[in-house]
Amino acid sequence: EGVRPDNFAIEPNYPNPFNAATIIPYHLPGAGTARLRIYDTQGQLVRRLIEAHQQGGGYRAVWDGLDERGAQVASGNYFAEITWGDQVKIEKMQLLK
């Protein structure tokens, strides 16, 4: 990393499907507030992973399959949604237990 990307992006998480934890790579083209949240297929917020002012560059977030209360979520499909300014990107993930 250390390379400043030209565009805002979220990359596919890995591993996917995952069991214990997954890594969610994302890129910010410049400084700003990044918000990375996990949602279920019903659109319900599962977990807030990142909500912070960050410099431009590449980052990796880790989701351990837990919800906001620290409880393990069920197997199924989830969505990682990153917002930066008025831009939004979404990546689908699959949790298998």
SEDOVEX-838792 format. One line per field, with one value per residue: residue in one letter; x, y, z of N, C-alpha, C in turn. Coordinates in Angstrom, 1 decimal, padded with zeros to 4 digits. Layout:
N
residuo <- c(a  ...)
n.u <- c(X  ...)
n.v <- c(Y  ...)
n.w <- c(Z  ...)
ca.u <- c(X  ...)
ca.v <- c(Y  ...)
ca.w <- c(Z  ...)
c.u <- c(X  ...)
c.v <- c(Y  ...)
c.w <- c(Z  ...)
This chain:
97
residuo <- c(e  g  v  r  p  d  n  f  a  i  e  p  n  y  p  n  p  f  n  a  a  t  i  i  p  y  h  l  p  g  a  g  t  a  r  l  r  i  y  d  t  q  g  q  l  v  r  r  l  i  e  a  h  q  q  g  g  g  y  r  a  v  w  d  g  l  d  e  r  g  a  q  v  a  s  g  n  y  f  a  e  i  t  w  g  d  q  v  k  i  e  k  m  q  l  l  k)
n.u <- c(000.8  000.4  000.5  -001.2  -004.4  -006.3  -009.0  -012.1  -012.7  -014.0  -012.7  -013.1  -013.8  -011.6  -010.8  -013.5  -016.2  -016.3  -015.2  -014.3  -013.2  -012.9  -011.2  -011.5  -010.6  -010.1  -010.0  -009.1  -009.4  -008.5  -008.1  -010.7  -013.9  -014.4  -016.7  -017.4  -019.6  -021.5  -024.1  -027.2  -029.1  -031.6  -031.2  -030.6  -028.6  -025.7  -023.1  -020.9  -017.9  -015.9  -015.6  -014.3  -012.0  -009.8  -006.7  -005.9  -005.4  -004.6  -006.4  -007.2  -009.9  -011.0  -013.5  -015.0  -017.3  -019.1  -021.8  -023.1  -023.5  -021.6  -022.3  -022.2  -023.0  -025.5  -025.0  -024.8  -025.6  -024.0  -023.4  -020.8  -020.6  -019.1  -018.7  -017.7  -017.5  -019.9  -020.1  -020.7  -019.9  -020.4  -020.0  -020.5  -020.6  -020.0  -020.8  -020.0  -020.8)
n.v <- c(-001.2  002.3  003.6  006.2  006.0  006.7  006.7  006.1  003.2  -000.1  -003.3  -006.8  -008.8  -011.0  -014.0  -015.2  -017.2  -016.8  -017.9  -017.5  -014.8  -012.0  -010.0  -006.7  -004.8  -001.4  001.8  005.2  008.2  010.6  012.7  012.4  011.7  008.4  005.7  002.5  000.0  -002.9  -004.7  -006.7  -008.9  -007.9  -005.2  -004.3  -002.7  -004.3  -004.1  -001.5  -000.8  001.1  004.5  007.2  010.0  009.8  009.6  009.9  006.8  003.3  000.9  -001.7  -003.4  -005.5  -007.8  -009.7  -011.2  -010.6  -008.9  -005.6  -005.8  -007.7  -010.3  -013.4  -013.5  -015.1  -017.6  -016.7  -014.2  -011.0  -007.5  -005.2  -001.9  001.0  004.4  007.6  010.9  011.9  009.6  006.1  002.7  -000.8  -004.1  -007.6  -010.2  -013.5  -015.4  -018.4  -020.8)
n.w <- c(000.0  000.5  -001.9  -003.5  -004.4  -007.4  -007.5  -005.6  -004.0  -003.2  -002.6  -003.4  -000.6  001.3  002.9  000.8  000.3  003.9  007.3  010.1  010.1  007.9  005.4  004.4  001.8  001.0  -000.8  -000.6  -002.4  -001.3  001.6  004.1  005.6  006.3  006.2  007.1  007.0  007.9  006.5  006.6  004.5  004.5  004.8  007.2  009.7  010.7  011.8  012.7  011.3  010.7  011.3  010.7  010.2  007.6  005.8  002.3  000.5  000.6  002.5  005.0  006.4  009.0  009.5  012.0  012.0  013.9  015.5  016.4  019.1  019.8  019.3  017.6  014.2  012.0  009.5  006.1  003.5  003.4  003.3  002.6  003.1  002.0  002.6  001.4  001.6  -000.7  -002.0  -002.5  -002.1  -002.6  -001.5  -001.8  000.6  001.9  004.6  006.1  008.4)
ca.u <- c(000.0  001.3  000.2  -002.4  -005.3  -007.0  -010.5  -012.7  -013.1  -013.9  -012.3  -013.7  -013.2  -011.0  -011.5  -015.0  -016.9  -015.4  -015.8  -014.0  -013.0  -012.6  -010.5  -012.2  -009.7  -010.7  -009.1  -009.7  -008.5  -008.0  -008.6  -012.1  -014.5  -014.8  -017.6  -017.5  -020.6  -021.9  -025.6  -027.7  -029.8  -032.8  -030.8  -030.5  -027.2  -025.2  -021.9  -020.1  -016.5  -015.0  -016.2  -013.1  -011.3  -008.6  -006.0  -006.0  -004.5  -005.2  -006.7  -007.9  -010.7  -011.3  -014.8  -014.9  -018.6  -019.9  -022.7  -022.8  -023.5  -020.6  -022.8  -022.0  -024.2  -025.8  -024.4  -025.6  -025.0  -023.9  -022.9  -019.9  -020.9  -018.2  -019.1  -016.7  -018.2  -021.3  -019.9  -021.0  -019.6  -020.9  -019.4  -021.2  -019.8  -020.8  -020.4  -020.4  -020.4)
ca.v <- c(000.0  003.5  004.2  006.9  005.6  007.8  006.6  005.6  001.8  -001.2  -004.5  -008.0  -009.3  -012.3  -015.0  -015.1  -017.1  -016.8  -018.5  -016.7  -013.4  -011.6  -008.7  -005.9  -003.7  -000.2  002.9  006.5  009.1  011.8  012.8  012.6  010.7  007.1  004.9  001.1  -000.7  -004.2  -004.9  -008.0  -008.9  -007.1  -003.8  -003.9  -002.5  -005.4  -003.7  -000.3  -001.2  002.2  005.8  008.0  010.8  009.1  010.2  009.1  005.7  002.0  000.4  -003.0  -003.6  -006.9  -008.1  -010.9  -011.9  -010.2  -007.7  -004.4  -006.3  -008.7  -011.6  -014.0  -013.5  -016.3  -017.9  -016.0  -013.1  -009.7  -006.4  -004.2  -000.6  002.1  005.8  008.6  012.1  011.5  008.4  004.8  001.4  -002.0  -005.4  -008.7  -011.2  -014.7  -016.0  -019.8  -021.4)
ca.w <- c(000.0  000.4  -003.2  -003.4  -005.5  -008.1  -007.3  -004.4  -004.3  -002.2  -003.3  -002.8  000.7  001.3  002.0  000.6  001.6  005.1  008.4  011.3  009.8  006.5  005.2  003.4  001.4  000.3  -001.2  -000.6  -003.2  -000.6  003.0  004.3  006.6  005.7  007.0  006.6  007.7  007.4  006.5  006.2  003.2  004.8  004.8  008.6  010.1  011.5  012.5  012.2  011.4  010.6  011.1  011.0  009.2  007.1  004.7  001.1  000.5  000.7  003.9  005.1  007.6  009.3  010.1  012.6  012.0  015.1  015.3  017.2  020.5  020.0  019.1  016.3  013.3  011.3  008.1  005.0  002.7  004.0  002.4  003.2  002.4  002.4  002.1  001.5  001.0  -001.1  -002.8  -001.8  -002.8  -001.8  -001.9  -001.2  001.3  002.3  005.9  006.3  009.7)
c.u <- c(000.9  001.1  -001.1  -003.3  -006.0  -008.5  -010.8  -013.1  -013.1  -013.6  -013.1  -013.0  -012.6  -010.7  -013.0  -015.4  -015.9  -016.1  -015.5  -013.9  -012.7  -012.0  -011.2  -011.2  -010.5  -009.7  -009.8  -008.8  -008.0  -008.5  -010.1  -012.6  -014.9  -015.7  -017.8  -018.5  -021.0  -023.5  -026.0  -028.5  -031.1  -032.5  -030.6  -029.0  -026.8  -024.0  -021.3  -018.6  -015.6  -015.9  -015.1  -012.6  -010.0  -008.0  -006.2  -005.0  -005.3  -005.3  -007.3  -008.6  -010.9  -012.7  -014.8  -016.3  -019.4  -020.7  -022.3  -022.7  -022.4  -021.1  -022.5  -023.2  -024.3  -025.1  -025.4  -024.8  -025.0  -023.3  -022.0  -020.2  -019.9  -018.7  -017.9  -017.2  -019.6  -021.2  -020.1  -020.6  -020.0  -020.3  -020.1  -020.3  -020.7  -020.1  -020.9  -019.9  -020.4)
c.v <- c(001.2  004.2  004.9  006.6  006.8  007.8  005.9  004.2  000.9  -002.5  -005.7  -008.4  -010.6  -012.8  -014.7  -016.3  -017.2  -017.5  -017.7  -015.2  -013.2  -010.2  -008.0  -004.7  -002.6  000.9  004.2  007.4  010.3  011.7  013.0  011.6  009.5  006.3  003.6  000.4  -002.0  -004.3  -006.3  -007.8  -008.1  -005.6  -003.3  -003.7  -003.6  -004.8  -002.4  -000.7  000.1  003.5  006.8  008.9  010.0  009.8  009.3  007.9  004.4  001.5  -001.0  -003.0  -005.0  -007.0  -009.5  -011.7  -011.6  -009.0  -006.6  -004.8  -007.3  -010.1  -012.1  -014.0  -014.8  -016.4  -017.2  -014.9  -011.8  -008.7  -005.5  -002.9  000.4  003.4  006.7  009.9  011.6  010.2  007.1  003.7  000.3  -003.2  -006.5  -009.7  -012.4  -015.3  -017.5  -020.3  -022.9)
c.w <- c(000.0  -001.0  -003.1  -004.6  -006.2  -007.9  -006.0  -004.8  -003.1  -003.0  -002.7  -001.6  000.5  002.7  001.9  -000.2  002.8  006.3  009.7  011.1  008.3  006.4  004.1  003.0  000.7  000.1  -001.1  -001.5  -002.5  000.8  003.1  005.3  005.9  006.7  006.4  007.5  007.1  007.6  006.1  004.9  003.3  004.8  006.3  008.9  011.0  012.4  011.9  012.4  011.5  010.5  011.6  009.9  008.8  006.0  003.5  001.1  000.5  002.2  003.8  006.5  007.8  010.0  010.7  012.7  013.2  014.8  016.3  018.7  020.8  019.9  017.7  015.4  012.6  010.0  007.2  004.3  003.5  003.0  003.2  002.4  002.9  001.8  002.4  000.8  000.6  -002.0  -001.9  -002.7  -001.9  -002.4  -001.1  -000.6  001.7  003.6  006.0  007.6  009.7)
